[in-house]
Amino acid sequence: MQRQEWKLGSRRDKQCCPKTLDKMKRRKRMQFWGEDVNNMPIFDGHNDTLVKLYLPERGGGRSFLERSEKGHLDLPRAREAGFAGGFFAIFVPSPTVDYAASLTRVSPKPDLLIRTENGYEVKLADPIDFDYAYEFTNEVITSLFRLEEAAEGAIKVMRNIEELVDCLDQNVLAVVLHFEGAEAIDPQLHNLEAFYQLGLRSLGITWSRPNAFGWGVPFKYPASPDIGPGLTEAGKELVRACNELGIMLDLSHLNERGFWDVAKLSDAPLVATHSAAHALTARTRNLTDEQLEAIGDSNGVVGVTFTVHDLRPDGGLEGDASLTDLIRHIDYIAQRIGIDHVAFGSDFDGATIPKEMGDVTGLPRLLGALREQGFDDAALRKLTHENWIRVLRDTWND
């Protein structure tokens, strides 16, 4: 398979100049990761493991520090797979109807699903109350710090790029605290800096519901992400404040008008932590070619989701997707905007993923399949960790 558009030395590679680790440090770091994963630590764009661990009805009461067959991710399986860390999301579930949990099943609950002539729409989730979101978020943050303490050095919450690089060097699982939806932040932004001091370094403005800052897309196929209004005035102030503090903004789940508002306002690289290509799967959660181009032009990155519904060409809610489907999206984005601007954004523990993947231990199979499709070592290093490190280095202030 020919990939002329993103070979090293192409137009995009020349204009981007990523800040990567020197070769000697990289070789030193690689020795900690097993040969079966090509000696490449994998830093991932999104998982929902914290909420699964906090809510026993979702996670089955498993411990992150012990190997389990439940869910997609725990520390022993992460080490086996070469999963070195990633963005650990706090998502606040709706208190009345659990839209998100419904979507991780084979098909949503019938009362949430609207069948259309050639597809479907899942009912847009209702806004949630600030006090409820604030309390839930703080409880999950507390559970994260308890986990960090119980891990006795095996897990660390990241606050700057040097800590992230050190964790990769020392085989410590690197956790970037991420909010999937800004409902726990008050519209006046009084508590944003307090969350930053606690460790918040990545923020998704919306999940797939409206809030005080913007409008999330419903789950709909086939459809454009251009649904609903742009950012509110509070949302625009949130973008400016995150830029000032050095909090990465995640555009996944945000509607298209909100995306373009962020693109106009933000001076940081544009990022979608767990999305895919709308040109291949015309689902609202996926990015149009114009959005992909904007991310590439900003020196940002797209974490390609492993979510079956976002990968299948028919956007189907029933059935499976293959690693071939996943690689098709990775390759399309790499060809479209350059290999410097694509990475992994699994959505482990938050979505239905391909059976071929199974859980985090399927990552070596993905790397092997990518290599078979012509992705060389330089490309795989970018996909697995270098692109995320570059974007965080360019975004974080600490």
C-alpha positions as CSV (number, residue, x, y, z in Angstrom):
1,M,0.0,0.0,0.0
2,Q,1.5,3.3,-1.1
3,R,1.5,6.3,1.3
4,Q,3.3,9.0,-0.6
5,E,1.5,11.8,1.2
6,W,2.9,11.2,4.6
7,K,6.4,9.8,4.1
8,L,9.1,11.5,6.1
9,G,10.2,14.6,4.3
10,S,6.8,15.4,2.9
11,R,5.3,18.9,3.0
12,R,3.6,18.3,6.3
13,D,6.6,16.7,8.0
14,K,8.8,19.7,7.0
15,Q,6.4,22.3,8.3
16,C,5.7,20.5,11.7
17,C,9.1,20.1,13.4
18,P,7.8,17.9,16.3
19,K,9.7,18.1,19.6
20,T,10.6,14.5,20.2
21,L,13.0,12.7,22.6
22,D,16.5,12.2,21.5
23,K,17.4,8.7,20.2
24,M,19.4,7.6,23.2
25,K,16.6,8.4,25.7
26,R,14.1,6.6,23.4
27,R,16.2,3.5,23.3
28,K,16.6,3.5,27.0
29,R,12.8,3.9,27.5
30,M,12.0,1.1,25.0
31,Q,13.8,-1.6,27.0
32,F,10.9,-1.6,29.5
33,W,8.3,-2.7,26.9
34,G,8.0,-6.3,25.6
35,E,9.3,-7.4,22.2
36,D,5.8,-8.5,21.2
37,V,4.6,-4.9,21.0
38,N,7.6,-3.8,18.9
39,N,9.2,-2.1,21.9
40,M,6.9,0.9,21.5
41,P,5.0,2.3,24.6
42,I,1.4,3.1,23.7
43,F,-0.1,6.3,24.9
44,D,-3.8,6.4,24.3
45,G,-6.2,9.2,23.7
46,H,-9.2,8.1,25.7
47,N,-10.6,5.6,28.2
48,D,-13.6,5.5,30.6
49,T,-12.0,3.2,33.1
50,L,-12.2,5.5,36.1
51,V,-16.0,5.7,36.0
52,K,-16.2,1.9,35.4
53,L,-14.1,1.4,38.5
54,Y,-16.1,3.9,40.6
55,L,-19.5,2.5,39.6
56,P,-19.6,-1.2,40.5
57,E,-22.7,-1.7,38.4
58,R,-20.6,-0.7,35.3
59,G,-17.3,-2.2,36.1
60,G,-18.3,-5.3,37.9
61,G,-16.5,-4.4,41.1
62,R,-13.0,-5.1,39.6
63,S,-9.7,-3.8,40.9
64,F,-7.5,-1.9,38.5
65,L,-4.4,-3.3,40.2
66,E,-5.4,-7.0,39.7
67,R,-5.8,-8.8,36.4
68,S,-9.5,-9.3,35.4
69,E,-11.5,-10.6,32.5
70,K,-14.0,-7.8,33.1
71,G,-13.8,-4.6,31.1
72,H,-11.0,-3.6,28.8
73,L,-8.2,-2.2,31.0
74,D,-6.3,-2.9,34.2
75,L,-2.7,-2.5,35.2
76,P,-1.5,-6.1,34.6
77,R,-3.1,-6.2,31.2
78,A,-1.8,-2.7,30.4
79,R,1.8,-3.9,31.1
80,E,1.3,-7.0,29.1
81,A,0.1,-4.9,26.1
82,G,2.7,-2.1,26.3
83,F,0.0,0.4,27.3
84,A,2.0,3.1,28.9
85,G,-0.7,5.5,29.8
86,G,-3.3,7.9,28.4
87,F,-6.2,10.2,29.0
88,F,-8.3,8.8,31.8
89,A,-11.7,10.4,31.5
90,I,-14.3,11.4,34.1
91,F,-17.7,11.2,32.4
92,V,-20.7,12.2,34.5
93,P,-23.6,9.8,33.6
94,S,-27.1,11.2,33.2
95,P,-28.8,10.6,36.6
96,T,-32.1,9.4,35.1
97,V,-31.4,7.7,31.8
98,D,-28.0,6.1,31.3
99,Y,-27.5,7.0,27.6
100,A,-23.8,6.1,27.6
101,A,-24.1,2.7,29.1
102,S,-26.9,1.9,26.7
103,L,-24.6,2.7,23.8
104,T,-22.0,0.2,24.9
105,R,-24.5,-2.6,24.5
106,V,-25.1,-4.2,21.1
107,S,-27.9,-1.8,20.5
108,P,-29.4,1.2,22.5
109,K,-32.6,0.7,24.5
110,P,-35.6,0.9,22.2
111,D,-37.0,4.0,23.9
112,L,-33.8,5.9,23.1
113,L,-33.5,4.8,19.4
114,I,-35.3,6.4,16.5
115,R,-35.1,4.4,13.3
116,T,-35.0,6.6,10.1
117,E,-35.4,5.7,6.5
118,N,-31.8,4.8,5.9
119,G,-30.3,4.9,9.4
120,Y,-31.0,5.9,13.0
121,E,-30.8,8.6,15.6
122,V,-30.3,8.1,19.4
123,K,-32.3,10.6,21.4
124,L,-30.1,13.5,22.5
125,A,-29.2,13.3,26.2
126,D,-30.7,15.9,28.5
127,P,-28.4,18.5,30.3
128,I,-27.4,17.6,33.8
129,D,-27.3,19.6,37.0
130,F,-24.1,21.4,37.9
131,D,-24.2,20.4,41.6
132,Y,-24.7,16.7,40.7
133,A,-21.9,16.9,38.2
134,Y,-19.5,18.7,40.5
135,E,-20.1,16.2,43.4
136,F,-19.7,13.1,41.1
137,T,-16.5,14.5,39.5
138,N,-14.9,15.2,42.8
139,E,-15.7,11.7,44.1
140,V,-14.1,10.1,41.0
141,I,-11.0,12.4,41.4
142,T,-10.7,11.2,45.0
143,S,-10.9,7.6,43.9
144,L,-8.2,8.3,41.3
145,F,-5.8,9.6,44.0
146,R,-6.6,6.7,46.2
147,L,-5.7,4.4,43.3
148,E,-2.5,6.3,42.7
149,E,-1.5,5.9,46.4
150,A,-2.5,2.2,46.5
151,A,-0.4,1.5,43.4
152,E,2.8,2.4,45.3
153,G,4.5,4.2,42.5
154,A,3.2,2.1,39.6
155,I,0.7,4.8,38.6
156,K,1.2,8.5,38.5
157,V,-1.2,11.4,37.6
158,M,0.6,13.7,35.1
159,R,0.9,17.5,35.6
160,N,3.7,18.3,33.1
161,I,5.5,16.9,30.1
162,E,8.6,16.1,32.1
163,E,6.6,13.8,34.4
164,L,5.1,12.1,31.3
165,V,8.5,11.5,29.8
166,D,9.9,10.2,33.1
167,C,6.9,7.8,33.4
168,L,7.7,6.4,30.0
169,D,11.3,6.0,31.0
170,Q,10.5,4.3,34.3
171,N,7.6,2.0,33.3
172,V,5.1,3.9,35.4
173,L,1.5,4.1,34.1
174,A,1.0,7.7,33.1
175,V,-2.5,9.1,33.8
176,V,-3.7,12.4,32.3
177,L,-6.8,13.5,34.1
178,H,-9.5,14.4,31.5
179,F,-13.1,15.6,31.9
180,E,-15.4,14.3,29.2
181,G,-17.8,17.2,29.3
182,A,-17.4,20.4,31.3
183,E,-20.6,20.1,33.4
184,A,-18.6,20.1,36.7
185,I,-17.2,23.5,35.8
186,D,-19.3,26.5,36.8
187,P,-20.2,28.9,34.0
188,Q,-18.3,31.7,35.7
189,L,-15.2,29.4,35.7
190,H,-14.6,30.0,39.4
191,N,-13.5,26.4,40.0
192,L,-11.5,25.8,36.8
193,E,-8.1,26.7,38.3
194,A,-8.9,24.6,41.4
195,F,-9.4,21.6,39.1
196,Y,-6.2,22.5,37.3
197,Q,-4.4,22.4,40.6
198,L,-5.8,19.0,41.3
199,G,-4.4,17.7,38.0
200,L,-6.9,18.5,35.2
201,R,-4.9,18.8,32.0
202,S,-7.4,17.9,29.3
203,L,-11.1,19.0,28.9
204,G,-13.8,17.9,26.5
205,I,-16.2,20.9,26.3
206,T,-19.2,18.6,25.8
207,W,-20.3,15.0,25.7
208,S,-23.2,14.3,23.4
209,R,-25.6,16.6,25.2
210,P,-25.9,20.4,25.6
211,N,-24.3,22.2,28.6
212,A,-23.6,25.7,29.7
213,F,-20.6,25.9,27.2
214,G,-21.8,24.3,24.0
215,W,-23.8,21.7,22.2
216,G,-22.8,18.1,21.8
217,V,-23.8,16.0,18.8
218,P,-26.4,13.3,19.1
219,F,-25.5,9.8,17.9
220,K,-27.0,9.8,14.4
221,Y,-26.3,8.0,11.1
222,P,-26.1,9.1,8.3
223,A,-25.8,12.7,9.3
224,S,-23.4,15.7,9.5
225,P,-22.0,16.9,12.8
226,D,-23.4,20.3,11.9
227,I,-26.2,20.1,14.4
228,G,-27.1,22.8,16.8
229,P,-25.6,26.2,17.7
230,G,-21.9,27.1,18.4
231,L,-20.3,27.8,21.7
232,T,-22.0,30.0,24.2
233,E,-20.3,33.1,25.5
234,A,-19.3,31.0,28.6
235,G,-17.9,28.4,26.2
236,K,-15.8,31.0,24.5
237,E,-14.4,32.2,27.8
238,L,-13.7,28.6,28.7
239,V,-11.5,28.2,25.6
240,R,-9.5,31.3,26.5
241,A,-9.1,30.3,30.1
242,C,-7.9,26.8,29.1
243,N,-5.4,28.3,26.7
244,E,-4.1,30.5,29.5
245,L,-3.8,27.7,32.0
246,G,-2.5,25.1,29.5
247,I,-5.4,22.7,29.6
248,M,-5.8,20.8,26.4
249,L,-9.2,21.1,24.7
250,D,-10.8,18.0,23.3
251,L,-13.2,18.5,20.4
252,S,-14.7,15.0,20.3
253,H,-18.5,15.0,20.9
254,L,-18.6,18.8,20.2
255,N,-20.8,19.8,17.2
256,E,-19.3,21.3,14.1
257,R,-20.2,25.0,14.8
258,G,-18.6,24.6,18.2
259,F,-15.6,23.1,16.6
260,W,-15.1,26.1,14.3
261,D,-15.6,28.5,17.2
262,V,-12.7,26.8,19.1
263,A,-10.6,26.8,15.9
264,K,-11.1,30.6,15.7
265,L,-10.4,31.3,19.4
266,S,-7.7,28.8,20.4
267,D,-4.0,29.4,20.1
268,A,-3.3,25.7,21.0
269,P,-3.2,22.7,18.6
270,L,-6.7,21.4,17.8
271,V,-7.3,17.9,19.2
272,A,-10.0,15.2,19.0
273,T,-9.1,12.5,21.4
274,H,-11.5,9.8,20.2
275,S,-13.0,10.3,16.8
276,A,-12.8,8.9,13.2
277,A,-13.3,10.0,9.6
278,H,-16.7,11.1,8.5
279,A,-15.8,10.4,4.9
280,L,-15.6,6.7,5.7
281,T,-18.4,6.5,8.3
282,A,-21.0,9.3,8.0
283,R,-21.8,9.4,11.7
284,T,-22.2,12.6,13.6
285,R,-19.4,11.7,16.0
286,N,-16.8,11.6,13.2
287,L,-14.8,14.5,11.7
288,T,-15.4,15.9,8.2
289,D,-12.4,16.4,5.9
290,E,-12.5,20.1,6.6
291,Q,-12.3,19.5,10.3
292,L,-9.4,17.1,9.7
293,E,-7.6,19.7,7.7
294,A,-8.0,22.3,10.4
295,I,-6.5,19.9,13.0
296,G,-3.6,19.2,10.7
297,D,-3.0,22.8,10.0
298,S,-2.9,23.6,13.7
299,N,-0.3,20.9,14.3
300,G,-2.9,19.0,16.3
301,V,-3.8,15.3,16.4
302,V,-6.8,13.0,16.0
303,G,-7.0,10.0,18.3
304,V,-8.8,7.4,16.2
305,T,-11.5,5.7,18.2
306,F,-11.9,1.9,18.4
307,T,-15.7,2.3,18.7
308,V,-17.4,-0.2,16.4
309,H,-20.3,2.2,15.5
310,D,-17.8,4.9,14.4
311,L,-15.7,2.5,12.3
312,R,-18.2,0.4,10.4
313,P,-18.9,1.8,6.9
314,D,-22.6,1.5,7.5
315,G,-22.4,3.0,11.0
316,G,-24.3,0.0,12.2
317,L,-25.4,-0.4,15.8
318,E,-25.5,-4.2,15.5
319,G,-22.6,-6.4,14.6
320,D,-18.9,-6.0,14.7
321,A,-16.1,-4.0,13.1
322,S,-12.7,-5.4,12.1
323,L,-9.1,-4.2,12.6
324,T,-9.2,-3.6,8.9
325,D,-12.0,-1.1,9.5
326,L,-9.9,0.6,12.2
327,I,-6.8,0.7,10.1
328,R,-8.8,2.2,7.2
329,H,-9.7,5.2,9.3
330,I,-6.1,5.5,10.6
331,D,-4.7,5.4,7.1
332,Y,-7.3,7.8,5.7
333,I,-6.4,10.4,8.2
334,A,-2.7,9.9,7.8
335,Q,-3.1,10.2,4.0
336,R,-5.3,13.3,4.4
337,I,-3.4,15.4,6.9
338,G,-0.1,13.6,7.6
339,I,1.1,10.9,9.9
340,D,2.1,13.5,12.4
341,H,-1.5,14.2,13.1
342,V,-3.0,10.8,13.9
343,A,-2.8,8.6,17.0
344,F,-4.8,6.1,19.0
345,G,-8.0,7.1,21.0
346,S,-9.4,3.7,22.0
347,D,-12.4,4.5,24.2
348,F,-11.5,1.5,26.3
349,D,-14.2,0.8,28.9
350,G,-16.5,3.3,27.3
351,A,-17.6,1.7,24.0
352,T,-18.1,-1.5,22.1
353,I,-14.7,-2.3,20.4
354,P,-13.8,-4.9,17.7
355,K,-13.8,-8.5,18.8
356,E,-10.4,-8.9,17.2
357,M,-9.1,-6.3,19.7
358,G,-11.0,-7.8,22.7
359,D,-9.4,-5.5,25.3
360,V,-6.1,-3.7,25.8
361,T,-4.2,-6.9,25.2
362,G,-5.2,-6.7,21.6
363,L,-3.0,-3.7,21.0
364,P,0.0,-5.8,19.8
365,R,-2.4,-7.4,17.2
366,L,-3.2,-3.9,16.0
367,L,0.5,-2.9,15.7
368,G,1.2,-6.1,13.8
369,A,-1.7,-5.4,11.4
370,L,-0.5,-1.8,10.9
371,R,3.0,-3.1,10.1
372,E,1.6,-5.5,7.6
373,Q,-0.2,-2.7,5.9
374,G,3.0,-0.8,5.4
375,F,3.4,1.4,8.5
376,D,7.1,1.5,9.3
377,D,8.8,2.0,12.7
378,A,8.9,5.8,12.3
379,A,5.2,5.9,11.6
380,L,4.3,3.5,14.4
381,R,6.3,5.5,16.9
382,K,4.3,8.6,15.9
383,L,1.0,6.7,16.2
384,T,1.8,5.1,19.5
385,H,3.1,8.0,21.5
386,E,5.2,10.6,19.8
387,N,2.3,12.6,18.4
388,W,0.6,12.8,21.7
389,I,3.8,13.9,23.4
390,R,4.3,16.6,20.9
391,V,0.8,18.0,21.2
392,L,0.9,18.0,25.0
393,R,4.4,19.7,25.0
394,D,2.9,22.4,22.7
395,T,-0.2,22.8,24.9
396,W,0.7,22.4,28.6
397,N,2.3,25.4,30.3
398,D,4.0,23.5,33.2
